[in-house]
Amino acid sequence: MSGTILEVENLSVDIPVAAGMLHPVRGIGFTVSRGETLCIVGESGCGKSLTSLAIMGLLPKTARRNADRMEFLGRDIRNLREREMARLRGGSMSMIFQEPMTSLNPSYTIGNQLAEVYLRHVEQSRAAARDRAVFLLEKVGISSAASRLGQYPHQLSGGQRQRVMIAMALMCGPELIIADEPTTALDVTIQAQILHLLAELQREFRMGMILITHDLGIVARVADKVQVMYAGKTVEEGPCETVFDAPMHPYTQGLLRCIPIPGRTRRGERLGSVPGIVPNLVGELSGCMFRNRCDYASDACAGLRDEPTRMGDGHAYTCLRAPEEVLGERQPAEAP
């Protein structure tokens, strides 16, 4: 890949709450290049969505965002005024949210909402905006695109609404798309169609993409790089194939045990699980936050520092266990 679009270093989000200070995102860093897909994975409550909202500048007013570096197309976006950030949102960077019915305005037609994005960021006529909307609706697989412009969101199916959201995100030809659980509300068949569509559009338009999900099956199909988050921090990161073939952190291993593996998981075989819940992130936090759920935890885990163990090729994990110890426990794959 060439051409870095987004660079984030040591991103943190703090939110004051009644019980003290909540730390939902703690020291996150990554890069996204042109044509590259970064998948951020983890269970609910680990900070995935807040990470994306921090990048887009859409955090709650009480939240405090800090980062050592946050550059988009070489421009520092940490302290941009809201008016400047608004020029980027929807234009150079776009976001696809989880539930399109809550993102589309029920009082306006599809055509009006698509045109509004275009007219806000591009100096073109309303006729040009309409032509662009029809083109992209056809591109995302919506039939009779011109007639759909006069419809309202409730007149479309869930899959069609999500396709409209994708078209809206593409209206101004963004360099970066952030897709936050874009298939959560859809059935399995439509999920596959939407993911295939996103991958095709990304290749065609050479966009960078951040895909946020808790579904490792999705990750395996579309990711170039994977970032596994737990309790607001990155616990493992690296190329998708490397992380799947040799997961090093106990949390990543637990997540992978939760999904069936073609050719290895037998019919009726019980899948794994990660017992317990994500810990409370209010107040002072120290050590490995996964230690209370980890089969390998020891007293030393309470003093774990943030320095990751680096394996080469961008693969790194944050755990006290040595690479040779983890790799020595891996069993050869069973014959199908």
LOFIMAR-130306 format. One record per residue: residue in three letters; x, y, z of N, C-alpha, C, O in turn. Coordinates in steps of 0.2 Angstrom, whole numbers, padded with zeros to 4 digits, always signed. Layout:
// LOFIMAR-130306
AlaXYZXYZXYZXYZ/...
***
This chain:
// LOFIMAR-130306
Met+0004-0006+0000+0000+0000+0000+0004+0006+0000+0010+0006+0003/Ser+0002+0012-0003+0006+0018-0003+0001+0023-0002-0005+0023-0003/Gly+0004+0029+0001+0000+0035+0003-0004+0034+0009-0010+0032+0009/Thr-0001+0036+0015-0004+0036+0021-0010+0042+0021-0009+0047+0020/Ile-0016+0039+0023-0021+0044+0024-0022+0047+0031-0023+0053+0032/Leu-0022+0042+0036-0023+0044+0043-0018+0041+0047-0016+0035+0047/Glu-0015+0045+0052-0010+0043+0057-0013+0045+0064-0014+0051+0065/Val-0013+0040+0068-0016+0042+0075-0011+0039+0080-0009+0033+0079/Glu-0009+0043+0085-0004+0040+0090-0006+0043+0097-0007+0048+0098/Asn-0006+0038+0101-0008+0039+0108-0014+0042+0109-0015+0047+0113/Leu-0020+0040+0106-0026+0043+0107-0030+0041+0113-0030+0035+0114/Ser-0032+0046+0117-0036+0044+0123-0042+0048+0123-0042+0054+0121/Val-0047+0045+0126-0054+0049+0127-0056+0048+0135-0056+0042+0137/Asp-0057+0053+0138-0059+0053+0145-0066+0057+0146-0067+0062+0143/Ile-0070+0054+0149-0077+0057+0150-0079+0057+0158-0079+0052+0161/Pro-0080+0063+0160-0082+0064+0167-0089+0061+0168-0094+0063+0165/Val-0090+0057+0173-0096+0054+0175-0097+0054+0183-0092+0057+0186/Ala-0103+0053+0185-0104+0054+0192-0099+0050+0197-0098+0053+0202/Ala-0097+0044+0195-0093+0040+0199-0085+0042+0199-0081+0040+0202/Gly-0084+0047+0194-0077+0049+0193-0075+0050+0186-0080+0052+0182/Met-0069+0048+0184-0067+0049+0177-0067+0043+0173-0064+0038+0175/Leu-0071+0042+0168-0071+0036+0163-0066+0037+0158-0065+0042+0155/His-0062+0031+0157-0057+0031+0152-0058+0026+0147-0055+0020+0147/Pro-0063+0027+0142-0065+0022+0137-0060+0020+0132-0060+0015+0129/Val-0056+0025+0130-0051+0024+0125-0044+0027+0128-0043+0032+0131/Arg-0039+0022+0128-0033+0023+0131-0027+0022+0127-0025+0016+0126/Gly-0024+0027+0124-0017+0026+0121-0017+0022+0114-0013+0018+0113/Ile-0023+0023+0110-0023+0020+0104-0019+0023+0098-0019+0029+0098/Gly-0016+0019+0094-0012+0021+0088-0013+0017+0082-0013+0011+0083/Phe-0013+0020+0076-0013+0016+0070-0012+0020+0064-0013+0026+0065/Thr-0011+0017+0058-0011+0021+0052-0016+0017+0047-0017+0011+0047/Val-0018+0021+0043-0022+0019+0037-0020+0022+0031-0019+0028+0030/Ser-0018+0017+0026-0016+0019+0019-0021+0019+0014-0026+0016+0015/Arg-0020+0022+0008-0025+0022+0003-0026+0014+0000-0021+0011-0001/Gly-0032+0013+0000-0034+0006-0003-0033+0001+0003-0034-0005+0001/Glu-0032+0003+0009-0031-0002+0015-0037-0002+0019-0040+0003+0020/Thr-0038-0008+0022-0044-0009+0027-0041-0011+0033-0038-0016+0034/Leu-0042-0007+0038-0040-0008+0045-0047-0010+0049-0052-0007+0049/Cys-0047-0016+0052-0052-0019+0056-0051-0018+0063-0046-0020+0066/Ile-0055-0014+0067-0054-0014+0074-0060-0018+0077-0066-0017+0076/Val-0057-0023+0081-0062-0028+0084-0062-0028+0091-0057-0026+0095/Gly-0067-0031+0094-0067-0032+0101-0075-0032+0103-0079-0030+0099/Glu-0076-0035+0109-0083-0035+0112-0086-0028+0113-0082-0024+0114/Ser-0092-0028+0114-0096-0022+0116-0093-0019+0122-0091-0022+0127/Gly-0092-0012+0122-0089-0009+0128-0081-0008+0128-0079-0006+0133/Cys-0078-0010+0123-0071-0010+0123-0068-0003+0120-0062-0002+0120/Gly-0072+0001+0117-0070+0008+0115-0070+0008+0108-0067+0013+0105/Lys-0072+0004+0104-0071+0004+0096-0075+0010+0093-0072+0014+0090/Ser-0081+0011+0095-0085+0016+0092-0083+0023+0094-0083+0028+0090/Leu-0081+0024+0101-0078+0030+0103-0072+0032+0100-0070+0038+0099/Thr-0068+0027+0098-0062+0028+0094-0063+0032+0087-0060+0036+0085/Ser-0068+0029+0084-0070+0032+0078-0074+0039+0078-0072+0043+0074/Leu-0078+0039+0084-0081+0046+0085-0075+0051+0086-0076+0057+0085/Ala-0070+0049+0090-0065+0054+0092-0061+0056+0085-0059+0062+0085/Ile-0060+0052+0080-0057+0054+0074-0062+0058+0070-0059+0063+0067/Met-0068+0057+0070-0073+0061+0067-0074+0068+0070-0078+0072+0067/Gly-0072+0069+0076-0074+0074+0080-0081+0075+0082-0084+0080+0082/Leu-0084+0069+0084-0091+0068+0085-0093+0066+0093-0098+0063+0094/Leu-0088+0067+0097-0088+0065+0104-0093+0069+0108-0095+0075+0106/Pro-0096+0066+0113-0100+0071+0117-0097+0077+0120-0090+0077+0120/Lys-0100+0082+0121-0097+0089+0123-0093+0088+0129-0088+0092+0130/Thr-0095+0084+0134-0091+0083+0140-0085+0079+0139-0080+0079+0144/Ala-0084+0075+0134-0078+0071+0133-0072+0075+0131-0072+0080+0128/Arg-0066+0072+0134-0060+0076+0133-0055+0071+0128-0054+0065+0130/Arg-0053+0073+0122-0049+0070+0118-0042+0072+0118-0041+0078+0118/Asn-0037+0068+0118-0030+0069+0118-0027+0064+0114-0028+0059+0113/Ala-0022+0067+0110-0018+0063+0106-0011+0066+0105-0011+0072+0104/Asp-0006+0062+0104+0001+0064+0103+0001+0066+0095+0005+0071+0093/Arg-0003+0063+0091-0003+0064+0084-0010+0062+0081-0012+0056+0083/Met-0013+0066+0077-0019+0064+0073-0019+0068+0067-0021+0074+0067/Glu-0016+0065+0062-0015+0068+0055-0019+0065+0050-0019+0059+0049/Phe-0023+0069+0046-0027+0066+0041-0025+0070+0034-0025+0076+0034/Leu-0022+0066+0030-0019+0068+0023-0014+0073+0025-0013+0079+0022/Gly-0010+0072+0030-0004+0076+0032-0006+0082+0036-0002+0087+0038/Arg-0013+0083+0038-0015+0089+0041-0017+0087+0049-0020+0082+0050/Asp-0014+0091+0053-0016+0090+0060-0023+0092+0062-0025+0098+0061/Ile-0027+0087+0064-0034+0088+0065-0036+0088+0072-0042+0088+0074/Arg-0031+0088+0077-0032+0088+0084-0036+0094+0086-0040+0094+0091/Asn-0034+0100+0084-0037+0106+0087-0041+0110+0082-0041+0116+0082/Leu-0043+0107+0077-0047+0111+0072-0053+0113+0075-0057+0110+0079/Arg-0055+0119+0072-0062+0122+0074-0067+0118+0071-0066+0115+0066/Glu-0073+0118+0074-0079+0114+0072-0081+0116+0065-0082+0111+0061/Arg-0080+0122+0063-0082+0123+0056-0077+0120+0051-0079+0118+0046/Glu-0070+0120+0053-0065+0117+0049-0066+0109+0049-0066+0106+0043/Met-0068+0106+0054-0069+0099+0055-0075+0097+0051-0075+0092+0048/Ala-0080+0101+0051-0086+0100+0047-0085+0100+0040-0089+0096+0036/Arg-0080+0103+0037-0078+0103+0030-0076+0096+0028-0076+0094+0023/Leu-0072+0093+0033-0069+0087+0032-0074+0081+0032-0074+0077+0028/Arg-0079+0082+0037-0084+0076+0038-0089+0076+0032-0092+0082+0031/Gly-0090+0071+0029-0094+0070+0024-0091+0072+0017-0093+0070+0012/Gly-0085+0075+0017-0082+0077+0011-0076+0072+0010-0076+0068+0007/Ser-0070+0074+0014-0064+0070+0013-0065+0063+0018-0061+0058+0016/Met-0068+0063+0023-0069+0058+0027-0077+0057+0029-0080+0061+0030/Ser-0079+0050+0028-0086+0049+0029-0087+0043+0034-0082+0039+0035/Met-0093+0043+0037-0094+0037+0042-0101+0034+0040-0106+0037+0039/Ile-0101+0028+0041-0107+0024+0040-0109+0021+0047-0105+0017+0050/Phe-0114+0023+0049-0116+0021+0056-0120+0014+0056-0122+0011+0051/Gln-0121+0011+0062-0124+0005+0063-0131+0004+0061-0132-0001+0057/Glu-0135+0009+0063-0142+0008+0061-0144+0014+0057-0145+0019+0059/Pro-0145+0012+0050-0147+0018+0045-0154+0021+0047-0154+0027+0045/Met-0158+0018+0050-0165+0021+0051-0164+0027+0056-0168+0031+0056/Thr-0159+0026+0061-0158+0032+0065-0153+0037+0063-0152+0043+0065/Ser-0150+0036+0057-0145+0040+0054-0149+0044+0048-0147+0050+0047/Leu-0154+0041+0045-0157+0045+0040-0163+0049+0043-0166+0046+0047/Asn-0164+0055+0040-0170+0059+0043-0176+0056+0040-0177+0056+0034/Pro-0181+0054+0044-0188+0051+0041-0192+0057+0038-0197+0055+0035/Ser-0190+0063+0039-0195+0068+0036-0192+0071+0029-0196+0075+0026/Tyr-0187+0068+0027-0184+0070+0021-0183+0064+0016-0182+0059+0018/Thr-0184+0066+0010-0183+0060+0005-0176+0058+0004-0171+0062+0006/Ile-0175+0052+0001-0168+0050+0000-0164+0055-0004-0158+0056-0003/Gly-0168+0057-0009-0164+0062-0014-0162+0068-0011-0156+0071-0012/Asn-0166+0071-0006-0164+0077-0003-0158+0076+0002-0154+0080+0002/Gln-0158+0070+0005-0153+0069+0010-0146+0068+0006-0141+0070+0009/Leu-0146+0064+0001-0140+0063-0003-0138+0070-0006-0132+0071-0006/Ala-0142+0074-0009-0140+0080-0012-0138+0085-0007-0133+0089-0009/Glu-0140+0085-0001-0138+0090+0004-0130+0089+0006-0127+0094+0006/Val-0128+0082+0006-0121+0081+0007-0117+0084+0002-0112+0087+0003/Tyr-0119+0083-0004-0115+0085-0010-0115+0092-0011-0110+0095-0012/Leu-0121+0096-0010-0121+0103-0011-0117+0106-0005-0115+0112-0006/Arg-0116+0103+0001-0113+0106+0006-0105+0106+0005-0102+0111+0007/His-0103+0101+0001-0096+0101+0001-0093+0102-0006-0087+0103-0007/Val-0097+0102-0011-0095+0103-0018-0099+0108-0021-0105+0109-0021/Glu-0095+0113-0025-0098+0118-0028-0101+0116-0035-0098+0117-0040/Gln-0107+0113-0035-0111+0111-0041-0118+0112-0040-0120+0114-0035/Ser-0122+0111-0045-0129+0113-0046-0133+0107-0042-0130+0102-0041/Arg-0139+0108-0041-0143+0103-0038-0144+0098-0044-0145+0092-0042/Ala-0144+0099-0050-0145+0094-0055-0139+0090-0055-0140+0083-0056/Ala-0133+0092-0054-0127+0088-0053-0127+0084-0047-0125+0078-0048/Ala-0130+0086-0042-0131+0082-0036-0135+0077-0037-0134+0071-0035/Arg-0141+0078-0041-0146+0073-0042-0142+0067-0046-0143+0061-0045/Asp-0139+0069-0051-0135+0064-0056-0130+0060-0052-0130+0054-0053/Arg-0127+0063-0047-0122+0060-0043-0126+0055-0039-0123+0049-0038/Ala-0131+0057-0036-0135+0052-0032-0138+0046-0035-0137+0041-0033/Val-0140+0047-0041-0143+0042-0046-0137+0037-0047-0138+0031-0047/Phe-0131+0040-0049-0126+0036-0051-0123+0031-0045-0122+0025-0046/Leu-0123+0034-0039-0121+0030-0033-0126+0025-0031-0124+0020-0029/Leu-0132+0027-0031-0137+0022-0029-0137+0016-0034-0138+0010-0032/Glu-0136+0017-0040-0135+0012-0045-0129+0008-0043-0129+0002-0044/Lys-0124+0011-0042-0117+0008-0040-0118+0004-0034-0114-0001-0034/Val-0122+0006-0029-0123+0001-0023-0128-0004-0024-0130-0007-0019/Gly-0131-0004-0030-0135-0010-0031-0143-0009-0030-0146-0013-0029/Ile-0145-0002-0030-0152-0001-0029-0155+0000-0036-0153+0004-0040/Ser-0160-0004-0037-0164-0004-0044-0168+0002-0044-0170+0005-0039/Ser-0170+0004-0050-0174+0010-0052-0172+0016-0047-0176+0019-0044/Ala-0165+0018-0048-0162+0023-0043-0166+0029-0044-0167+0033-0039/Ala-0167+0032-0050-0170+0038-0051-0177+0039-0047-0178+0044-0044/Ser-0181+0034-0047-0187+0034-0044-0186+0034-0036-0191+0036-0032/Arg-0181+0031-0034-0180+0030-0026-0179+0037-0023-0179+0038-0017/Leu-0176+0042-0027-0175+0048-0024-0181+0052-0021-0180+0056-0016/Gly-0187+0050-0023-0193+0053-0020-0195+0049-0014-0201+0051-0012/Gln-0192+0044-0013-0195+0040-0007-0192+0042+0000-0187+0045+0000/Tyr-0195+0040+0005-0193+0041+0012-0190+0035+0015-0191+0029+0012/Pro-0186+0036+0020-0182+0030+0023-0187+0024+0024-0185+0018+0024/His-0193+0026+0027-0197+0020+0029-0200+0016+0024-0202+0010+0025/Gln-0199+0019+0018-0202+0015+0012-0196+0010+0009-0198+0006+0004/Leu-0191+0010+0012-0185+0005+0010-0184+0000+0015-0186+0001+0021/Ser-0181-0006+0013-0180-0011+0017-0173-0009+0021-0170-0005+0019/Gly-0171-0013+0026-0165-0012+0030-0159-0012+0026-0155-0008+0026/Gly-0159-0017+0021-0153-0018+0017-0153-0012+0012-0147-0009+0011/Gln-0158-0010+0010-0158-0004+0005-0156+0003+0009-0153+0007+0006/Arg-0159+0003+0015-0157+0009+0019-0149+0009+0020-0146+0015+0020/Gln-0146+0004+0021-0139+0003+0022-0135+0005+0016-0130+0008+0016/Arg-0138+0003+0010-0135+0004+0004-0135+0012+0003-0131+0015+0000/Val-0141+0015+0005-0142+0022+0004-0136+0026+0008-0133+0031+0006/Met-0135+0023+0014-0130+0026+0019-0123+0026+0015-0119+0030+0016/Ile-0122+0020+0012-0115+0019+0009-0115+0024+0003-0110+0027+0002/Ala-0120+0025-0001-0120+0030-0006-0119+0037-0004-0115+0041-0007/Met-0122+0038+0002-0121+0045+0005-0114+0046+0007-0112+0052+0006/Ala-0111+0041+0010-0104+0042+0012-0099+0043+0006-0094+0046+0007/Leu-0102+0040+0000-0097+0041-0006-0099+0047-0010-0095+0049-0015/Met-0104+0051-0008-0106+0057-0013-0101+0061-0014-0100+0064-0020/Cys-0096+0063-0010-0091+0068-0011-0084+0065-0013-0079+0068-0013/Gly-0084+0058-0014-0078+0055-0015-0073+0055-0010-0067+0058-0011/Pro-0074+0053-0004-0070+0053+0002-0063+0049+0001-0063+0044-0003/Glu-0058+0051+0005-0052+0047+0005-0052+0042+0010-0049+0037+0010/Leu-0057+0043+0015-0057+0038+0021-0064+0037+0023-0068+0042+0023/Ile-0066+0031+0024-0073+0029+0026-0072+0025+0033-0068+0020+0033/Ile-0076+0027+0038-0076+0023+0044-0083+0020+0044-0088+0023+0044/Ala-0083+0013+0044-0089+0009+0045-0090+0006+0052-0086+0002+0053/Asp-0094+0009+0055-0095+0007+0062-0101+0001+0063-0107+0003+0062/Glu-0099-0005+0063-0104-0011+0063-0109-0010+0058-0115-0010+0059/Pro-0107-0009+0051-0112-0007+0046-0117-0013+0045-0122-0012+0041/Thr-0116-0019+0047-0121-0024+0045-0124-0027+0051-0127-0033+0051/Thr-0124-0024+0057-0126-0027+0063-0134-0028+0063-0136-0033+0065/Ala-0138-0023+0060-0145-0024+0060-0148-0028+0054-0154-0028+0053/Leu-0143-0031+0050-0145-0035+0044-0145-0042+0045-0141-0045+0049/Asp-0149-0046+0041-0148-0053+0041-0142-0055+0038-0139-0051+0034/Val-0140-0062+0039-0134-0064+0036-0133-0063+0029-0127-0062+0027/Thr-0138-0065+0025-0137-0064+0018-0136-0057+0015-0131-0056+0011/Ile-0139-0052+0018-0138-0045+0017-0132-0043+0019-0128-0039+0016/Gln-0129-0045+0025-0123-0044+0028-0117-0045+0023-0113-0041+0021/Ala-0118-0051+0020-0113-0053+0015-0113-0049+0009-0107-0047+0006/Gln-0119-0047+0007-0119-0042+0001-0116-0036+0002-0113-0033-0002/Ile-0118-0033+0008-0115-0026+0010-0108-0026+0011-0104-0022+0008/Leu-0105-0032+0014-0098-0032+0014-0094-0033+0008-0089-0030+0006/His-0097-0037+0003-0094-0038-0003-0094-0031-0007-0090-0029-0011/Leu-0100-0027-0006-0101-0021-0010-0096-0016-0007-0092-0012-0011/Leu-0094-0015+0000-0090-0011+0002-0083-0012+0000-0079-0008-0002/Ala-0081-0019-0001-0074-0021-0003-0073-0019-0010-0068-0017-0012/Glu-0079-0020-0015-0078-0018-0022-0077-0011-0023-0073-0008-0026/Leu-0081-0007-0019-0081+0001-0019-0074+0003-0017-0072+0008-0020/Gln-0072+0000-0012-0065+0002-0009-0060+0001-0015-0056+0006-0016/Arg-0060-0005-0018-0055-0006-0023-0056-0001-0029-0051+0001-0032/Glu-0062+0000-0031-0063+0005-0036-0061+0012-0035-0058+0015-0040/Phe-0063+0014-0029-0061+0021-0028-0055+0022-0024-0053+0028-0022/Arg-0051+0017-0022-0045+0017-0018-0045+0021-0012-0041+0025-0011/Met-0051+0020-0008-0051+0023-0002-0048+0019+0004-0047+0013+0003/Gly-0046+0023+0009-0044+0019+0015-0051+0018+0019-0056+0021+0019/Met-0051+0012+0023-0057+0011+0027-0055+0008+0034-0051+0004+0034/Ile-0059+0010+0038-0058+0008+0045-0065+0004+0046-0070+0007+0046/Leu-0065-0002+0047-0071-0006+0049-0071-0008+0056-0067-0012+0058/Ile-0076-0006+0059-0077-0008+0067-0082-0013+0067-0088-0013+0065/Thr-0080-0019+0071-0084-0025+0071-0082-0029+0077-0077-0028+0080/His-0087-0033+0079-0085-0038+0084-0085-0045+0081-0084-0050+0084/Asp-0086-0045+0074-0087-0052+0071-0081-0053+0067-0079-0050+0062/Leu-0077-0058+0070-0071-0060+0067-0071-0064+0060-0067-0064+0056/Gly-0077-0066+0059-0078-0069+0052-0078-0064+0047-0076-0065+0042/Ile-0081-0058+0049-0081-0052+0044-0074-0050+0043-0071-0049+0037/Val-0070-0050+0048-0063-0047+0048-0059-0052+0044-0055-0049+0039/Ala-0060-0058+0044-0056-0063+0040-0057-0062+0033-0052-0063+0029/Arg-0063-0059+0031-0064-0059+0024-0062-0052+0021-0061-0052+0015/Val-0061-0047+0025-0060-0040+0022-0054-0037+0024-0052-0032+0021/Ala-0051-0039+0030-0046-0035+0033-0039-0035+0030-0037-0041+0028/Asp-0035-0030+0030-0028-0030+0028-0024-0030+0035-0020-0034+0036/Lys-0027-0026+0039-0024-0026+0046-0029-0026+0051-0035-0025+0050/Val-0027-0029+0057-0032-0030+0063-0029-0027+0069-0023-0027+0071/Gln-0034-0023+0073-0032-0021+0079-0037-0023+0084-0043-0022+0083/Val-0035-0027+0089-0039-0030+0094-0039-0026+0100-0034-0024+0103/Met-0045-0023+0102-0046-0019+0108-0049-0022+0113-0054-0026+0113/Tyr-0047-0021+0119-0050-0023+0126-0049-0018+0131-0044-0015+0132/Ala-0055-0016+0134-0055-0011+0139-0052-0005+0137-0048-0002+0141/Gly-0053-0002+0131-0050+0004+0129-0043+0004+0126-0041+0009+0124/Lys-0040-0002+0126-0033-0002+0124-0032-0007+0118-0036-0012+0118/Thr-0027-0006+0115-0025-0011+0110-0021-0017+0113-0016-0015+0116/Val-0023-0023+0113-0020-0029+0116-0016-0033+0110-0011-0036+0112/Glu-0018-0032+0104-0014-0035+0099-0016-0032+0092-0021-0030+0091/Glu-0011-0032+0088-0012-0029+0081-0007-0032+0076-0002-0035+0078/Gly-0009-0032+0070-0004-0034+0065-0008-0036+0058-0014-0035+0058/Pro-0005-0039+0053-0008-0041+0047-0013-0046+0049-0012-0050+0053/Cys-0019-0046+0045-0024-0050+0047-0022-0058+0047-0024-0061+0052/Glu-0019-0060+0042-0017-0067+0041-0013-0069+0047-0013-0074+0049/Thr-0008-0065+0049-0003-0066+0054-0007-0067+0061-0006-0072+0065/Val-0011-0062+0062-0015-0062+0069-0020-0068+0069-0020-0071+0074/Phe-0023-0070+0063-0027-0076+0063-0023-0083+0064-0025-0087+0067/Asp-0017-0083+0061-0013-0089+0061-0010-0090+0067-0009-0096+0070/Ala-0007-0084+0070-0004-0085+0076-0006-0080+0082-0002-0075+0083/Pro-0012-0080+0084-0014-0075+0089-0010-0076+0096-0009-0082+0098/Met-0007-0070+0098-0003-0071+0104-0006-0069+0110-0004-0071+0116/His-0011-0064+0110-0014-0062+0117-0020-0067+0119-0023-0069+0114/Pro-0020-0068+0125-0026-0073+0127-0033-0071+0125-0037-0075+0124/Tyr-0034-0064+0125-0040-0061+0123-0042-0063+0115-0047-0065+0114/Thr-0037-0062+0111-0037-0063+0104-0039-0071+0103-0043-0073+0099/Gln-0035-0075+0107-0036-0082+0106-0043-0084+0108-0046-0088+0105/Gly-0046-0081+0114-0052-0082+0116-0058-0080+0111-0062-0084+0110/Leu-0057-0074+0108-0061-0072+0102-0061-0077+0097-0067-0079+0094/Leu-0056-0080+0095-0055-0084+0089-0058-0091+0091-0061-0094+0086/Arg-0058-0093+0097-0061-0099+0099-0069-0099+0098-0072-0104+0099/Cys-0071-0093+0098-0079-0092+0098-0082-0093+0091-0088-0093+0090/Ile-0078-0093+0086-0080-0094+0079-0078-0101+0076-0073-0103+0077/Pro-0083-0104+0072-0081-0110+0069-0076-0109+0063-0076-0104+0060/Ile-0072-0114+0063-0067-0114+0058-0068-0119+0052-0068-0125+0054/Pro-0069-0117+0046-0071-0122+0041-0065-0127+0040-0059-0126+0040/Gly-0067-0134+0040-0062-0139+0040-0060-0141+0046-0056-0147+0046/Arg-0061-0138+0052-0058-0140+0058-0063-0141+0063-0063-0145+0068/Thr-0068-0136+0063-0074-0137+0068-0079-0142+0066-0082-0141+0061/Arg-0080-0147+0070-0084-0153+0068-0091-0151+0070-0093-0147+0074/Arg-0096-0153+0066-0103-0152+0067-0105-0154+0074-0103-0160+0077/Gly-0109-0150+0078-0111-0151+0085-0106-0150+0090-0107-0150+0096/Glu-0099-0148+0088-0094-0147+0093-0095-0140+0096-0098-0135+0093/Arg-0094-0140+0103-0095-0134+0107-0090-0129+0105-0084-0130+0105/Leu-0092-0122+0104-0088-0117+0103-0085-0114+0109-0088-0115+0114/Gly-0079-0111+0109-0077-0108+0115-0080-0101+0117-0085-0099+0114/Ser-0078-0099+0123-0081-0092+0125-0076-0089+0129-0071-0092+0131/Val-0077-0082+0130-0073-0078+0135-0077-0077+0141-0081-0072+0141/Pro-0076-0080+0146-0080-0079+0152-0079-0072+0155-0074-0069+0154/Gly-0084-0070+0159-0083-0063+0162-0086-0057+0158-0088-0059+0152/Ile-0085-0051+0160-0087-0045+0157-0081-0040+0157-0076-0041+0161/Val-0082-0035+0152-0077-0030+0152-0077-0026+0159-0082-0024+0161/Pro-0071-0025+0162-0071-0021+0168-0073-0014+0168-0073-0011+0163/Asn-0074-0012+0174-0076-0005+0175-0070+0000+0173-0064-0002+0176/Leu-0071+0005+0169-0065+0009+0167-0065+0016+0170-0063+0021+0167/Val-0068+0016+0176-0069+0023+0180-0063+0023+0185-0062+0018+0188/Gly-0060+0029+0185-0055+0029+0190-0048+0027+0188-0047+0027+0182/Glu-0043+0026+0193-0036+0024+0191-0036+0017+0189-0039+0013+0192/Leu-0033+0016+0183-0032+0009+0180-0025+0008+0180-0021+0012+0178/Ser-0023+0001+0181-0016-0001+0181-0016-0008+0179-0021-0012+0180/Gly-0010-0010+0176-0009-0017+0175-0014-0020+0169-0017-0016+0165/Cys-0014-0026+0168-0018-0029+0162-0025-0030+0164-0026-0033+0169/Met-0029-0026+0161-0036-0026+0163-0040-0033+0161-0045-0034+0163/Phe-0036-0037+0157-0039-0044+0156-0038-0049+0161-0040-0055+0160/Arg-0034-0047+0166-0031-0053+0170-0036-0056+0174-0035-0062+0176/Asn-0042-0053+0176-0047-0056+0179-0051-0061+0175-0055-0065+0178/Arg-0050-0062+0169-0053-0066+0164-0048-0071+0161-0050-0075+0157/Cys-0042-0071+0163-0037-0074+0159-0035-0080+0162-0034-0081+0168/Asp-0034-0086+0158-0032-0092+0161-0024-0092+0163-0022-0097+0167/Tyr-0021-0087+0161-0014-0087+0162-0011-0082+0167-0005-0081+0167/Ala-0016-0079+0170-0015-0073+0174-0010-0075+0180-0011-0080+0183/Ser-0006-0070+0182-0002-0071+0188-0002-0064+0192-0004-0059+0189/Asp+0002-0064+0197+0002-0058+0201+0006-0052+0197+0004-0046+0198/Ala+0010-0055+0193+0014-0050+0189+0010-0046+0184+0012-0040+0182/Cys+0004-0048+0182+0000-0045+0178-0003-0038+0180-0004-0034+0176/Ala-0003-0038+0187-0006-0032+0190-0001-0026+0189-0003-0020+0189/Gly+0005-0027+0187+0010-0022+0186+0012-0022+0178+0017-0018+0177/Leu+0008-0025+0174+0010-0024+0167+0010-0017+0164+0006-0013+0165/Arg+0016-0016+0161+0016-0009+0157+0013-0009+0150+0011-0014+0148/Asp+0013-0003+0147+0010-0003+0141+0015-0005+0135+0012-0006+0129/Glu+0021-0006+0136+0026-0008+0131+0024-0015+0128+0024-0020+0131/Pro+0022-0015+0121+0020-0021+0118+0026-0025+0116+0032-0023+0115/Thr+0025-0032+0115+0030-0036+0113+0029-0037+0105+0024-0038+0103/Arg+0035-0035+0102+0034-0034+0094+0037-0040+0091+0043-0043+0093/Met+0033-0043+0086+0035-0049+0083+0038-0048+0076+0041-0053+0073/Gly+0038-0042+0074+0040-0041+0067+0034-0041+0062+0029-0044+0064/Asp+0035-0038+0056+0030-0037+0051+0024-0033+0054+0018-0035+0052/Gly+0025-0029+0059+0019-0025+0062+0015-0029+0067+0010-0026+0070/His+0017-0035+0069+0013-0039+0073+0016-0038+0080+0022-0039+0082/Ala+0011-0036+0085+0013-0034+0092+0007-0036+0096+0001-0036+0094/Tyr+0009-0038+0103+0004-0039+0108+0006-0037+0114+0012-0036+0116/Thr+0001-0035+0119+0003-0033+0126+0001-0038+0131-0004-0039+0133/Cys+0006-0042+0133+0006-0047+0137+0012-0049+0140+0017-0048+0137/Leu+0013-0052+0146+0019-0054+0149+0022-0060+0147+0028-0062+0148/Arg+0018-0064+0144+0020-0071+0141+0025-0070+0135+0023-0066+0131/Ala+0030-0073+0135+0035-0073+0130+0033-0076+0124+0029-0081+0124/Pro+0035-0074+0118+0033-0077+0112+0034-0084+0111+0029-0088+0109/Glu+0040-0087+0114+0041-0094+0113+0036-0098+0118+0035-0104+0116/Glu+0034-0095+0123+0029-0098+0128+0023-0099+0124+0020-0104+0125/Val+0020-0094+0121+0014-0094+0118+0014-0099+0112+0010-0103+0111/Leu+0019-0098+0108+0020-0102+0102+0021-0109+0103+0019-0114+0099/Gly+0024-0111+0109+0025-0118+0111+0019-0121+0113+0019-0127+0113/Glu+0014-0118+0115+0008-0121+0117+0003-0122+0111-0002-0126+0112/Arg+0005-0119+0105+0000-0120+0099+0000-0127+0097+0006-0130+0096/Gln-0006-0130+0096-0006-0137+0093-0007-0137+0086-0010-0133+0083/Pro-0004-0142+0082-0005-0143+0075-0012-0143+0073-0016-0147+0077/Ala-0014-0141+0068-0021-0141+0066-0023-0148+0064-0019-0152+0061/Glu-0029-0150+0066-0032-0156+0065-0034-0157+0058-0036-0152+0055/Ala-0033-0163+0055-0035-0164+0049-0043-0164+0048-0046-0166+0053/Pro-0046-0161+0043-0053-0160+0042-0056-0167+0042-0062-0167+0041/
***
